[in-house]
Amino acid sequence: MKVGSGKGRKVCITLTAVVIAIILLIVILALTVFKAKHPVTTVDSVKLEDLHVSLDIAKLRVDLNVTLDVDVSVKNPNKVGFKYSDSTAHLNYRGQLIGEVPLPAGEISSSETKGFNLTLTIMADRLLSNSQVFSDITSGTLPLNTFVRISGKVSIMGFIKVHVVSSSSCDLVINVSNRTVGSQECQYKTKL
């Protein structure tokens, strides 16, 4: 019998074909079924928890304390978990940061929607330093903006990691007279 006969060659070719088929299958699954999809951050509701307003007309000053309950949900449409790092939700008045609340790091399982109930309290000293507060309060409306940004990683098959950032920005108007949230308009962005 000759060394390098047909039997050894057949085993080598079969083994090579099986390895190539497995690699091809992994690549196809990684690019289709396990492809990283955008997590969706949604502001579900904004409720006015507490509002105390008093006007000092002699000093043209407004004393204000506002607490908002913001319900935010993050949906993970991926077939694998999404791990996110510590983040912060911001409350802004005319572009100026006036409140923030931390979001602790965590994980969202595959195809899961995780809800966050955030309580944002306005930093009155920052708000009252803005000269437009008095005119907004006397007009009966207070325009605010909430901004939530969550960044993390999606791990595909344990070795492919994709960095993902999901954010939402909601412009809302608080009606001072009846202490309710008036109009609300949100924009959502996701980057892979």
C-alpha positions as CSV (number, residue, x, y, z in Angstrom):
1,M,0.0,0.0,0.0
2,K,1.3,3.4,-1.0
3,V,1.7,6.3,1.5
4,G,-0.7,9.1,0.7
5,S,-3.3,6.9,-0.8
6,G,-6.8,7.9,-1.6
7,K,-8.3,7.0,1.8
8,G,-6.2,9.6,3.7
9,R,-6.9,12.2,1.1
10,K,-10.7,11.6,1.3
11,V,-10.6,12.0,5.1
12,C,-8.7,15.2,4.7
13,I,-11.0,16.6,2.1
14,T,-14.1,15.6,4.1
15,L,-12.7,17.2,7.3
16,T,-11.8,20.4,5.4
17,A,-15.3,20.6,3.9
18,V,-17.0,20.1,7.3
19,V,-14.8,22.9,8.8
20,I,-15.6,25.3,6.0
21,A,-19.3,24.5,6.2
22,I,-19.3,25.2,10.0
23,I,-17.4,28.5,9.5
24,L,-19.8,29.5,6.7
25,L,-22.8,28.6,8.9
26,I,-21.4,30.7,11.8
27,V,-20.8,33.7,9.5
28,I,-24.3,33.4,8.0
29,L,-26.0,33.3,11.4
30,A,-23.8,36.2,12.7
31,L,-24.9,38.3,9.7
32,T,-28.6,37.4,9.8
33,V,-30.2,36.0,12.9
34,F,-27.7,37.4,15.4
35,K,-27.1,40.7,13.6
36,A,-27.0,43.6,16.1
37,K,-30.2,45.6,16.0
38,H,-30.9,49.0,17.5
39,P,-32.2,49.0,21.1
40,V,-35.2,51.4,21.3
41,T,-35.4,53.9,24.1
42,T,-38.9,55.3,24.6
43,V,-40.3,57.9,27.0
44,D,-43.7,56.2,27.8
45,S,-45.1,59.0,30.1
46,V,-44.2,62.1,31.9
47,K,-46.3,63.0,34.9
48,L,-46.1,66.1,37.1
49,E,-45.6,64.7,40.6
50,D,-45.2,67.9,42.5
51,L,-45.3,71.6,41.6
52,H,-45.0,74.6,44.0
53,V,-44.8,78.1,42.6
54,S,-44.8,81.4,44.3
55,L,-44.2,84.8,42.8
56,D,-42.4,87.7,44.5
57,I,-43.4,90.6,42.3
58,A,-41.5,93.2,44.3
59,K,-38.2,91.4,43.6
60,L,-39.3,89.9,40.2
61,R,-38.4,86.5,41.6
62,V,-40.0,83.1,41.2
63,D,-39.7,80.4,43.9
64,L,-40.2,77.0,42.2
65,N,-40.1,73.4,43.1
66,V,-41.0,70.8,40.4
67,T,-40.8,67.0,40.5
68,L,-41.5,64.9,37.4
69,D,-42.1,61.2,37.2
70,V,-40.7,60.0,33.9
71,D,-41.4,56.4,32.7
72,V,-38.7,55.3,30.2
73,S,-38.5,51.8,28.6
74,V,-35.7,50.3,26.6
75,K,-36.5,47.4,24.2
76,N,-33.8,45.0,23.2
77,P,-34.8,43.5,19.8
78,N,-31.6,41.4,19.6
79,K,-31.4,37.6,20.0
80,V,-28.7,38.2,22.6
81,G,-28.4,40.3,25.8
82,F,-27.6,44.0,25.8
83,K,-25.3,45.2,28.7
84,Y,-25.3,48.9,29.4
85,S,-23.1,51.0,31.5
86,D,-24.1,53.7,34.1
87,S,-26.0,56.5,32.6
88,T,-27.9,59.7,33.5
89,A,-31.3,61.1,32.6
90,H,-31.2,64.9,32.3
91,L,-33.9,67.6,32.7
92,N,-33.2,70.8,30.8
93,Y,-34.9,74.3,30.7
94,R,-34.1,76.2,27.5
95,G,-30.9,74.3,27.0
96,Q,-29.7,74.6,30.6
97,L,-29.3,71.5,32.8
98,I,-31.6,71.8,35.8
99,G,-32.0,68.2,37.0
100,E,-30.6,64.8,36.7
101,V,-31.1,61.2,37.9
102,P,-28.6,58.3,37.6
103,L,-29.4,55.1,35.8
104,P,-27.4,52.2,37.2
105,A,-25.7,49.7,34.9
106,G,-27.5,46.6,34.0
107,E,-28.4,44.1,31.4
108,I,-31.5,43.6,29.2
109,S,-32.1,40.0,28.0
110,S,-32.9,39.1,24.4
111,S,-36.2,40.5,23.2
112,E,-37.0,42.0,26.6
113,T,-38.3,45.5,27.4
114,K,-37.0,47.0,30.6
115,G,-38.8,49.9,32.3
116,F,-37.3,52.6,34.4
117,N,-39.4,54.8,36.6
118,L,-37.3,58.0,37.1
119,T,-38.1,60.9,39.5
120,L,-36.5,64.1,38.3
121,T,-36.4,67.1,40.7
122,I,-35.5,70.5,39.4
123,M,-32.4,72.2,40.8
124,A,-34.2,75.5,41.6
125,D,-31.0,77.6,41.9
126,R,-30.0,76.8,38.3
127,L,-33.6,77.4,37.0
128,L,-34.1,80.6,38.8
129,S,-30.8,82.1,37.5
130,N,-32.5,82.1,34.0
131,S,-34.2,85.4,33.3
132,Q,-37.0,83.8,31.2
133,V,-38.4,81.8,34.1
134,F,-40.5,84.8,35.4
135,S,-42.1,85.4,32.0
136,D,-42.7,81.7,31.4
137,I,-44.4,81.2,34.8
138,T,-46.6,84.3,34.4
139,S,-47.6,83.1,30.9
140,G,-48.7,79.9,32.5
141,T,-46.4,77.4,30.7
142,L,-42.9,76.1,31.5
143,P,-41.0,74.5,28.6
144,L,-38.8,71.6,29.6
145,N,-36.7,68.9,27.9
146,T,-35.8,65.4,29.1
147,F,-32.8,63.6,27.7
148,V,-31.9,59.9,28.3
149,R,-28.8,58.3,26.7
150,I,-27.9,54.6,27.3
151,S,-24.7,53.1,25.9
152,G,-23.6,49.5,26.0
153,K,-22.6,46.4,24.1
154,V,-24.3,43.6,22.4
155,S,-22.2,40.4,22.4
156,I,-22.9,38.1,19.4
157,M,-21.9,34.4,19.9
158,G,-19.6,35.4,22.7
159,F,-16.8,36.9,20.6
160,I,-18.3,39.6,18.4
161,K,-19.1,42.7,20.4
162,V,-21.0,45.7,19.0
163,H,-21.1,49.0,20.7
164,V,-24.6,50.5,20.8
165,V,-25.9,54.0,21.9
166,S,-29.6,54.7,22.2
167,S,-31.0,58.1,23.2
168,S,-34.3,59.9,23.5
169,S,-35.1,63.6,23.8
170,C,-38.6,64.8,24.8
171,D,-39.7,68.4,24.7
172,L,-42.7,69.0,27.0
173,V,-44.7,71.9,28.3
174,I,-45.9,72.1,31.9
175,N,-49.2,74.0,32.4
176,V,-48.6,75.9,35.6
177,S,-52.2,76.8,36.3
178,N,-53.6,73.2,36.4
179,R,-50.3,71.5,37.2
180,T,-50.3,69.1,34.3
181,V,-48.0,68.1,31.4
182,G,-49.3,69.8,28.2
183,S,-47.8,68.9,24.9
184,Q,-45.0,66.4,24.5
185,E,-42.9,65.6,21.5
186,C,-40.1,63.1,21.5
187,Q,-37.2,62.2,19.1
188,Y,-35.3,58.9,19.3
189,K,-31.9,58.0,18.0
190,T,-29.8,54.9,17.9
191,K,-26.2,54.4,16.8
192,L,-24.4,51.1,16.2
